[in-house]
Amino acid sequence: MKGVFLDFDTVSAGDIDTARLDTVVPDLIRYGVTPTDQVLERIGDAGVVLTNKIALTREIVEQAADLQLIILAATGYNNVDIDAARERGIGVCNIRSYCTASVVEHVFALILALSRNLEGYQRLLAEGKWKGSPQFCLLDFPIVELDGKVLGIIGSGELGRAVARSGECFGMDVRVAQLPGRAASDGRVPLQQLLREVDVLSLHCPLTAQTERLIDAEALALMKPTALIINTARGAIVDEAALADALRNGDLGGAGIDVLSEEPPVHGNPLLEPGIPNLIVTPHIAWASRAARQRAVDAMADNIRAFLDGERRNRVV
């Protein structure tokens, strides 16, 4: 079956072994990136399309005459018109649990960098302050221990549960949010109550109509002025302008953000403006360890092999 990978550069920087993928799709064409106006042309007569974040709209799905299978290099599939694929009988497969370790490590890298003020201390060293100190250590910024602090989790899927387990290893008191409109569940804490209690809030829920701007100005106002918010889920779950204002005003202790509402942020973003204190922004790399990207590509190959063998593996359609 002929195949195309529309945005291979999103999973490889020249460091990924594609042998498994090449075995199942020997005629695979790999494009580093694909502009929107070239998607349909590049799909051509392909039977399988592989993509990470390229939008496969209804128009594209309906016009790709030979398309049988869409393979995603991600768990989320909001970039594919699922209804159109279903109507045409096109299979859609995602991948799961491939980047758990990478995301969890990134979450705690952000938490630790913020709670221990690593950026501030690095800046002092660059300014030569340690060299001129009258004592052996600098204590200019507070250093906060995680032990005994409350870690709030929004979203208790694979990633949320893994972050919770790691939080417990740090001695944190882990609490999971009961989202508005969801049925009551044992051990869950109503969201507004959780926001008041947390020292660290970590987001791991999908972006839906119900979670878009879930953390808005009202929600941020409920949080402690020392609390941290970590977002490695989807940018639009947070009202970014409200978060920037809360940080500038000293109403929040800090934020570690790996995702923005527009990626890449070609039109700018409130969280990329200069002078926002206690903010770390990373370019959607929480998932992107080399090991995780290798697992992703291998899982895509396994999904194609299962389809060719008449099996359903990681099918969302």
C-alpha positions as CSV (number, residue, x, y, z in Angstrom):
1,M,0.0,0.0,0.0
2,K,1.4,3.4,-1.0
3,G,1.8,5.8,1.8
4,V,2.8,9.4,2.6
5,F,4.0,11.0,5.9
6,L,3.0,14.6,5.6
7,D,5.1,16.0,8.5
8,F,7.9,13.6,9.3
9,D,10.1,16.4,10.7
10,T,7.7,16.6,13.7
11,V,8.9,13.2,14.9
12,S,12.5,13.1,13.7
13,A,15.5,15.3,13.7
14,G,17.4,12.7,11.8
15,D,17.7,10.6,14.9
16,I,14.9,8.0,14.4
17,D,15.2,4.5,13.1
18,T,12.5,4.0,10.4
19,A,13.2,0.3,9.6
20,R,10.0,-0.9,11.2
21,L,7.9,1.7,9.3
22,D,9.7,1.1,6.0
23,T,9.0,-2.7,6.3
24,V,5.2,-2.2,6.5
25,V,5.1,0.6,3.9
26,P,8.0,0.1,1.5
27,D,6.7,2.8,-0.8
28,L,6.4,5.4,2.0
29,I,7.2,9.0,0.9
30,R,8.3,11.2,3.8
31,Y,7.8,14.9,3.6
32,G,9.4,17.0,6.3
33,V,6.6,19.5,6.4
34,T,3.5,20.0,4.2
35,P,1.9,23.5,3.5
36,T,-1.8,23.5,3.8
37,D,-2.3,24.1,0.1
38,Q,-0.3,21.1,-0.8
39,V,-1.9,18.4,1.4
40,L,-4.3,17.0,-1.1
41,E,-1.7,17.0,-3.9
42,R,0.8,15.2,-1.7
43,I,-1.7,12.6,-0.6
44,G,-2.4,11.8,-4.3
45,D,-3.2,8.1,-4.7
46,A,-1.9,7.1,-1.3
47,G,-3.8,4.4,0.6
48,V,-2.3,5.4,4.0
49,V,-1.6,8.9,5.3
50,L,0.6,9.4,8.3
51,T,0.6,12.7,10.1
52,N,1.2,14.4,13.4
53,K,-0.6,17.7,13.3
54,I,-1.6,18.4,9.6
55,A,-5.3,19.1,9.4
56,L,-7.2,16.6,7.4
57,T,-10.4,18.4,6.8
58,R,-13.7,17.0,5.4
59,E,-12.8,18.4,2.0
60,I,-9.4,16.6,2.0
61,V,-10.9,13.3,3.3
62,E,-13.6,13.3,0.7
63,Q,-11.3,14.1,-2.2
64,A,-8.5,11.6,-1.3
65,A,-10.0,8.9,-3.5
66,D,-7.7,6.0,-2.6
67,L,-7.3,6.8,1.1
68,Q,-8.0,3.8,3.3
69,L,-6.2,4.6,6.5
70,I,-5.1,7.6,8.5
71,I,-2.3,7.0,11.0
72,L,-1.7,9.7,13.7
73,A,1.6,10.3,15.4
74,A,-0.3,11.4,18.5
75,T,-3.0,10.4,20.9
76,G,-5.2,13.4,20.1
77,Y,-7.1,13.3,16.8
78,N,-8.8,16.7,16.7
79,N,-6.9,17.6,13.4
80,V,-8.9,14.9,11.5
81,D,-12.5,15.2,10.4
82,I,-13.6,12.0,12.1
83,D,-17.2,12.1,10.8
84,A,-16.0,12.4,7.2
85,A,-13.5,9.5,7.7
86,R,-16.3,7.4,9.2
87,E,-18.7,8.2,6.3
88,R,-16.1,7.1,3.8
89,G,-15.1,4.0,5.8
90,I,-11.5,5.2,6.3
91,G,-9.8,3.9,9.3
92,V,-8.2,6.3,11.8
93,C,-5.6,5.1,14.4
94,N,-3.9,7.1,17.1
95,I,-1.0,6.0,19.3
96,R,-1.1,5.8,23.1
97,S,1.2,5.7,26.1
98,Y,4.3,6.4,24.0
99,C,5.4,9.6,25.7
100,T,4.4,9.1,29.3
101,A,7.8,9.1,30.8
102,S,8.9,12.1,28.7
103,V,5.9,14.2,29.7
104,V,6.1,13.3,33.4
105,E,9.8,14.2,33.5
106,H,9.1,17.5,31.8
107,V,6.3,18.4,34.2
108,F,8.6,17.9,37.1
109,A,11.4,19.7,35.4
110,L,9.1,22.7,35.2
111,I,7.8,22.3,38.8
112,L,11.3,22.0,40.2
113,A,12.8,24.9,38.1
114,L,10.0,27.2,39.4
115,S,9.8,26.0,43.0
116,R,13.6,26.3,43.4
117,N,13.9,29.5,41.3
118,L,16.6,28.0,39.1
119,E,16.3,30.7,36.4
120,G,16.7,33.5,39.0
121,Y,19.8,31.9,40.5
122,Q,21.3,31.4,37.0
123,R,20.8,35.0,36.3
124,L,22.6,36.0,39.5
125,L,25.5,33.9,38.5
126,A,25.6,35.5,35.1
127,E,25.7,38.9,36.8
128,G,28.6,37.9,38.9
129,K,26.8,38.1,42.2
130,W,28.1,34.9,43.7
131,K,31.7,35.9,42.9
132,G,31.2,39.0,44.9
133,S,29.2,37.5,47.7
134,P,30.5,37.8,51.3
135,Q,29.2,34.3,52.1
136,F,29.3,30.9,50.5
137,C,25.7,30.8,49.3
138,L,23.1,33.1,47.8
139,L,19.6,33.2,49.3
140,D,18.1,35.9,47.1
141,F,15.1,33.8,46.0
142,P,12.9,31.5,48.0
143,I,13.4,27.7,47.6
144,V,10.3,25.7,48.1
145,E,10.2,22.0,48.9
146,L,7.6,19.8,47.2
147,D,7.3,17.5,50.2
148,G,3.9,18.0,51.9
149,K,2.6,20.3,49.1
150,V,-0.7,19.7,47.4
151,L,-0.5,18.6,43.8
152,G,-3.8,19.0,41.9
153,I,-4.4,17.0,38.7
154,I,-7.0,17.9,36.1
155,G,-7.4,14.9,33.8
156,S,-6.8,11.4,35.2
157,G,-5.9,9.5,32.1
158,E,-2.5,7.9,31.4
159,L,-0.5,11.1,31.9
160,G,-2.5,12.4,34.8
161,R,-2.1,9.2,36.7
162,A,1.6,9.0,36.0
163,V,2.2,12.6,37.2
164,A,0.2,11.7,40.3
165,R,2.4,8.7,41.0
166,S,5.6,10.8,40.6
167,G,4.1,13.5,42.9
168,E,3.6,10.9,45.6
169,C,7.3,10.0,45.3
170,F,8.1,13.6,46.1
171,G,5.9,13.4,49.2
172,M,3.2,15.5,47.7
173,D,-0.5,15.3,48.7
174,V,-2.1,14.4,45.3
175,R,-5.7,15.4,44.6
176,V,-7.7,14.9,41.4
177,A,-10.3,17.3,40.1
178,Q,-13.9,16.5,39.7
179,L,-14.7,18.5,36.5
180,P,-17.9,20.5,36.2
181,G,-20.7,18.6,34.6
182,R,-19.1,15.2,35.2
183,A,-20.7,12.5,37.4
184,A,-19.4,12.4,41.0
185,S,-16.6,10.0,41.5
186,D,-15.0,8.7,44.7
187,G,-11.9,10.5,45.7
188,R,-12.4,13.4,43.3
189,V,-12.4,17.0,44.6
190,P,-14.7,19.6,43.0
191,L,-12.7,21.8,40.8
192,Q,-13.4,25.1,42.6
193,Q,-12.4,23.5,45.9
194,L,-9.3,22.0,44.3
195,L,-8.2,25.3,42.9
196,R,-8.3,26.9,46.4
197,E,-6.2,24.0,47.9
198,V,-3.4,23.4,45.4
199,D,0.2,24.4,45.6
200,V,0.8,23.0,42.1
201,L,-1.9,22.5,39.5
202,S,-1.0,20.2,36.5
203,L,-3.3,20.0,33.5
204,H,-3.7,16.7,31.6
205,C,-7.2,16.8,30.2
206,P,-8.1,17.0,26.5
207,L,-9.2,20.2,24.8
208,T,-13.0,20.0,24.4
209,A,-15.9,22.5,24.4
210,Q,-16.1,21.9,28.2
211,T,-12.4,22.4,28.9
212,E,-11.6,25.4,26.6
213,R,-10.5,28.2,28.9
214,L,-11.3,26.1,31.9
215,I,-8.6,27.9,33.8
216,D,-9.8,31.5,33.2
217,A,-9.4,34.7,35.3
218,E,-12.1,33.5,37.7
219,A,-10.4,30.2,38.3
220,L,-6.9,31.8,38.7
221,A,-8.4,34.2,41.3
222,L,-9.3,31.2,43.4
223,M,-5.7,29.9,43.6
224,K,-3.1,30.8,46.2
225,P,-0.8,33.6,45.3
226,T,2.1,31.2,45.7
227,A,0.6,28.4,43.6
228,L,2.2,27.1,40.4
229,I,0.3,26.1,37.2
230,I,1.8,23.6,34.7
231,N,0.2,23.0,31.3
232,T,1.6,20.3,29.1
233,A,-1.9,19.4,27.7
234,R,-3.4,22.0,25.3
235,G,-2.8,25.7,25.3
236,A,-6.5,26.8,25.0
237,I,-7.4,25.1,28.3
238,V,-5.9,28.2,29.9
239,D,-7.0,31.8,29.3
240,E,-3.5,32.9,28.3
241,A,-4.1,36.6,28.7
242,A,-5.6,36.1,32.2
243,L,-2.6,33.9,33.2
244,A,-0.1,36.6,32.0
245,D,-2.0,39.2,34.0
246,A,-2.0,37.1,37.1
247,L,1.7,36.6,36.9
248,R,2.5,40.2,36.3
249,N,0.2,41.2,39.2
250,G,1.8,38.8,41.6
251,D,-1.5,36.9,42.0
252,L,0.2,33.6,41.1
253,G,3.5,32.1,42.1
254,G,4.6,30.9,38.7
255,A,3.7,28.9,35.5
256,G,5.4,26.3,33.4
257,I,3.8,26.2,29.9
258,D,4.7,23.8,27.1
259,V,1.6,24.4,24.9
260,L,0.0,27.5,23.4
261,S,-3.4,28.0,21.8
262,E,-1.7,28.6,18.4
263,E,1.3,26.6,17.4
264,P,3.6,27.9,16.1
265,P,2.6,31.2,17.6
266,V,2.8,33.1,14.3
267,H,0.4,35.8,15.6
268,G,2.1,36.2,18.9
269,N,0.8,35.2,22.3
270,P,0.2,37.0,25.6
271,L,2.6,34.5,27.3
272,L,5.4,35.4,25.0
273,E,5.4,39.1,25.8
274,P,8.5,40.3,27.7
275,G,8.7,41.0,31.4
276,I,6.3,38.3,32.7
277,P,7.8,37.0,36.0
278,N,8.1,33.4,37.1
279,L,7.1,32.0,33.7
280,I,8.8,29.3,31.8
281,V,7.6,28.6,28.2
282,T,8.9,25.6,26.2
283,P,8.0,24.9,22.6
284,H,5.7,21.9,22.9
285,I,8.6,19.5,23.7
286,A,7.3,17.7,26.9
287,W,6.5,14.6,24.7
288,A,9.6,14.8,22.6
289,S,12.4,12.8,24.1
290,R,14.2,10.7,21.4
291,A,12.9,7.5,23.0
292,A,9.3,8.7,23.0
293,R,9.6,9.7,19.3
294,Q,11.0,6.3,18.5
295,R,8.2,4.6,20.3
296,A,5.7,6.8,18.4
297,V,7.1,5.9,15.0
298,D,7.2,2.2,15.9
299,A,3.6,2.3,17.2
300,M,2.5,3.9,13.9
301,A,4.1,1.0,12.1
302,D,2.4,-1.5,14.4
303,N,-1.0,0.2,13.7
304,I,-0.5,-0.2,9.9
305,R,0.6,-3.8,10.2
306,A,-2.5,-4.6,12.3
307,F,-4.7,-2.9,9.6
308,L,-3.1,-4.9,6.9
309,D,-3.7,-8.1,8.9
310,G,-7.4,-7.3,9.4
311,E,-7.0,-6.4,13.0
312,R,-8.2,-3.3,14.9
313,R,-5.4,-1.7,16.9
314,N,-5.7,1.8,18.4
315,R,-8.7,2.5,16.1
316,V,-10.7,5.6,16.8
317,V,-12.8,5.0,13.6
